[in-house]
Amino acid sequence: MDIKFETGEGVFSVRVRAMILNGDKILAMRDENSPYHYLPGGKVEVGETAEEAVLR
């Protein structure tokens, strides 16, 4: 189960990201439906640390 809760303005989800370096390069991802690049990561589950989530 993800850590999230509803606010008066919408849903708040806890997420983590990782910056993965290889020399002078940074790993970035892009969804085929979006023009934006982003760092790999995802949602944090209940009972999980941020480090455990980003490694998962």
N, C-alpha and C positions, 0 to 999 in steps of 0.2 A: 504494500500500500504506500503510495506517494505521500509526502508531507505537503499538504495544501489546505487552504481554508478560504472561505468566501468573505469578501469585504463588501462595503457598500458600493464599491467601484468595479467589482469583478472578483476573479479568483486569483489568489496569490499562491504560487508554487515555489518550493525551495529547489534550486538547481545549482549544479557545479559545472565548472569548465576547467580544462587543463591546457596549458601552453606547452606543447611538445616541440622541442628544438632539436635540429640536426645541423650542426655547424651554424651557418647564417640563415638557415631556412626554418620557417614555422609551419607546422601542420595546420591547415585550415580545411574546412568542409563546406560544401555548398549543395543545397537541395536543388534538384532540376527545375523546381517551380519558383525559385527565388534568385534574384540577381546578387544576393549578399553572401559573403563568406562568414563563417563562424568557427569558433574553437570547439573541439569535440568535448562531449560531456553529456549530462542528462539530469534527471530528477533524483532527489534524495528520498530514499524510502524510510519509513518509520523504523527507528532502532538502528539506523545505519549512520556512520560518520560521513562527513563530506569526502574524506580520503577514500573510504570504502566505496562510495558511490562513483567517484571519478575513475577508480581502478576497474570497477565493474563495467 
